C-alpha cells in the first residue's frame, strides 16, 4: 500500500511531518504531493497512490477555495479515496455550512442567522436582543468571533462587511490574531465581505471539546475567559456521556472519519454545539485524562469506557487517522460505500 500526503502550504509545511511520522510508525509507504503545483493532477496520477491524507490549512480564504475545488477533482474525477472524506473537508472551517448542517440534522445549537443582504441583516440587528455573537466563516481558536453588546457596534460591523454606501466599496471585517498572545494583528487573508453570521448569545457555564478518531474518543473542558473558551489552560475529566453518544451518532450516520465538536454547556443546563471540525490540533499524546492519567475512551458492550495510555493521539492524532484509513482501504470500505 502507498499513501499520498498533500501539502498544506505552498512553501515550508510543518503539517506534513506529523502525517509522515504517523505513516512511518504504521509501516506504510508514503509520498508527499504538492496540491499547489501547476501540474498537480499529473503529479497525483504519476504517484499511483491507494489513498490520500489531507491536512488542509484554511487561514487564507483563497486556499480554502482551492482545497474545496481540487479535492473535489481528486474525489470525484480521479476517484482516489481521501482522508478525511471530501464531505467532511468541505464542512471544515465553514461556519455557514455548520449552521445548515446542524439545522437539517436536528443538532441543538444557538439560533444562527446567515445574511447575504445588508437590508435584512440591518433589520435583524435593529430588532435583536443583545448581546449577539458575530462570526466569520473561517477562523480557528475564536479569532473570528466577536461578542457584540450594542446595536451601534452591530451597525458598524454590518456597514464594514456590506459597504456603507455601495457593496463595491466594502472594506470588510478583518478578524485579528494575537502574536505571542499579546499583540493583535489583522488576518487580512480572512477578511469577511458581503455576508454576516449572527448567533444568539448563550450564557455559558463551560465549554467542551469532544473528539472521535477511529475507535478512539476523548474530550476536555476549556475554561471561560471573558465569554470565550480558552485554548491555553485545559481541564481534563471523563466527558459527559450524552456528548460522546452525540459524536458517535453523527460520525456513524454521516460516515465521518475524523470529527471534533465544540459544545457549550449553558447555565440553563442545556448543551449547544457551536462548531464541528474534521481537522483539529492534538498537541499532546493524549486528549483526555481521568484521575490524572492520560488515555482514550472506547465504546464497548454498549457503554463508553476509559483506557489508560499516554500516546494514543501521537503525532497530532495522525497515527489514529492513518490506522483507520489503512483499515478502511484494506477492507474495501470505499468500494462498498462508493466515493460519495
N, C-alpha and C positions, 0 to 999 in steps of 0.2 A: 504494500500500500504506500501511496505517496500523497502528501497533503501540500497544498499551497497556502502561504501566509501572505495576505495582502498588506502592503504598506499603508500606514495611516496618514503619513505626511509626505510631501514631495521631497523633503530633504532628509536629514537625520531622523530616524524613527525609533525611539526607545520602546515603543509599544510592541514592536516585532519581537524583541528579545524574549519577553515573557512567554509568548507562544512558541518560539524556537526552543527555549529551555524545557517547556512542557512536552513538546514533541520528542526531544531527546530523552526525557525521563520515561516516556511511554514507548520508546523504541521504535518510532515511526519516522520514515524518511520525509523530509520537507524541502520546499524551495520557496524563497521569498519572491513575490510577484509585485510588480510596480503598476498599480492602477492609474498612476499619474502619467505613465509613459504614453507617447503618441501612438505607438503600435501595441497598446495594451491587449487588444483582442488576440493578435498573433502571438504575443508572449504567453498568454494563457493557453492557447491551443498547443504551442510547442511544448509546454511543460507537461502535458498529459497527466494531470493530477486526478485523483479519485474524488477529491473534495477540497473546498477552500475555507480557511479560517479567516474571520473578519474581526478587526478591532478598529472600527472607524472612529475618527475624531470629528465632532460636529461643532467645533468652536469657530468655524468660518461658515457662513450660510451657503456660500457657493460650493464649498467642499461637500456639505451635506447633500446639496442637489446633485453633485457629481456622483456621489456614492449611490444615491437612490437610482439614478439613471443607469450607471454601469453595472451595479449589482443586479438590476432587472435584466440586463442583457445576458449576464452570466447565468442567472437563474432560469430565464425563460427561453433564450435563444441558444446558448451553449449547452444548456441542460446539465450543468455541473452543480451538485449539492453544495450549499454554503451553510456555514455555522457561525452565529445563529442564523435562522431562516430569514429569507428576504422579507417576509411579513413582519417579523419582529424588528428587523433593522429599519424598515420603513417607518415604524412607530417610534423608533429610538430618537430621543431629543426632539419630539414633535408634540408639543403640549396641545395643539389644536386637535390632533388625532387622538391623544389620550382622552380628551373630553368626549369626543364622538364614540370612542370605544367603550368608555365607562357607561355612557348613557344607553347605548344599544345592548350592552351585556348586563345591565342591571347591577352595576357596581356602585356602592354608596360612595359619593364624592361630593365635595362642596359644590353648590349650584354654580355652573360655569356658563359664561356668555361670550361668544366669539362674534365680533362685529367686523365687517369689511366696509361698513358705511359710517361716515362721520356723523351724519344726521341721527342715525339710530343709536350710535354709541353716546352721543351728546345727550339725547333724550333719556336714555337709560341712566346716565350719571346724574341728571337733574333730579330724578325721582328716587334714586337708590338710597338705601340705608348704609351709612358709613360706620366703621372703616370698610374698605374693599381691598382686594388683592389684585394687582395688575401684574401680568406675566408676559415675558417674551416667549416666542415659540421654542427657542433653544436656550441653553444656559444651565450649566451644572452648578451644584453647590450653592443654590439660591442666588446666583449672580444676576438672574433675570427677573427676580421677584421684588415688587415694590408694594409696601403697605401704604395705602392712600387713605388719609383720615378725614379729608375735607373735599367738598365739591370743587373749590378753586384749584386745588392741585390736580384733581381728575381732569378738569377742563384744560389745564396746561398740558397734561400728558396727551390727551386726545388731539389737541392742536399740533403738538410736535410730531405725532405719528401720521396724521392725515394732512397736515399743512394748514396754517391759519387761514390762508386765502384760497390757495389752489393746491390740489394734490401734487402737482409737478414741482411745487416749492417746498415739499415736506423735508424737514431736516432729519426727522426720525428720532426715536428714543433710543439712546445708547446705554445698555447696561454696563456696570463697572465691576472690576475685579480688584481686590486689594493685593498689591505686590508686597511680599513679606508680611502679609497680614495687617498692614497699616496704610500704605499709600494707595488710594483709589485711582485706577487707570481705566479709561473708557475702552470697552471691547468693540472697536469700530467695525470689526468683521461680522458682528452680530446685531447691527443696528436694525431696529424694528420700524417698518413703514407700512402704512395702508391697512393695518388690521390691529385690533386690540383683543386681548384675552382678559376677562374680568371675572374674578371668583369671589363668592361670598366669604367673608372673614369668619373663621372658626376660632372661638376662644379655646385655646389648646392647653391640655394638661401635659401631654408628652407626644413624641414622635417616634415611630418605629421604622427601621429598615428591615424588610423581610426578603430573604434570598432563597432561590431554588436553582441548583446546578446539578443536572443529572439526578441521582437519587439522594443528593445532599441538600439539607435545609439549614438555614441559620438565621440569626436576627440579633439586633441590638437596638438600644434606645439612643436617641440624640437629645441631650438637654436643650431646653429652650432658652434662647438669648434674644431679648427684645422682639419677641414674636416669631423668631426664626429657629429652626432646628440647627444646632451646632454640629459641624462635621469634625471638630477638633477633639472634643472630650466625649468619649462614648461610654455608655453604661451598659453592662452586659447582664444577661439573665435569660432564663428559658422564655422564649417569645410566647405571647398569648396563642393558645391553640386555635381559636377561630381564625386568626390571621394565617396560620400555617395551612389550615384547611382551605382558606380562600386562595392562596397562591397555588396550592396543589390543584385545585379545581380549574382555575384559569389556565394554568400551564397545560393540563391534560386536555381540556376542551378545545383549546386553540392551537395545540401542537407547538407550544413554545418550548424551545430548547434551553433557554437561559433567561432567567427572569428575576427582577427585584421589584418590590413595591415599597413606596414611601407612604406610610399610613399615620394619620393624626388621630390621637385619642382626645376627643373633645371633652370639655368639662361637663358636657351633657351626658357623658358615658358612652357615646357612640364613636365607632371607628369611621374615618373618612379617608379613602385612598386618594392621594393627590398626584402621584406620578408612577409610571412603570417604565423600567429600562431593561433592555436585553444585554447591555454592556455597562459595567459599573466597576468601581475600584474595590479590590480586596487586598488591602495593603498589609495585612497580617496573615500568617499561615492558617489562622482560624478566625471565624467571623462570629462565633458565639462562645460564651463561657457560662458554665454552671458551677457555682461554688468555687470560683476562681480557677477552674480547669477548662482549658480550651478543647474544642471538638466540633462536631457537627450533629445534626438531627436527622434521623431516618424515619420513614413510615413503615412500621412493622406490625403485622397482625391487627390492622385497624386502628393503630394509635401511633403517635409520634414519640420517639424515644431518643435520649441523648447518648451519643457515642463519643467517648474520650479520644483525643488525638490532636496533636499540635500542628499538623501540616496538611490537612485535608484541602485547604484553599491555597495551596502553594502556587507560586508564580502567578499571582493576581487571579487566582481561581481557574487558571487555564489548564491545569492538569485535569481537573474535573471536566472541563469542556472538551478537551482532546479525547479523553477516555470515552465520553458519551458519544462523540462524533464517530470514533472508530467503531464502537459497538453498533451504532446505527448503520454505518456503511457495511459492516460485516454481516448484518442480519437482513440486508436488502430492504431496510426500512424505507428508503427513498423510492425504490421500485414499487413497493407495495402501496405506499402512500401517494406516489406521484409527486412531482415537483410542483406544488400548488402555486 
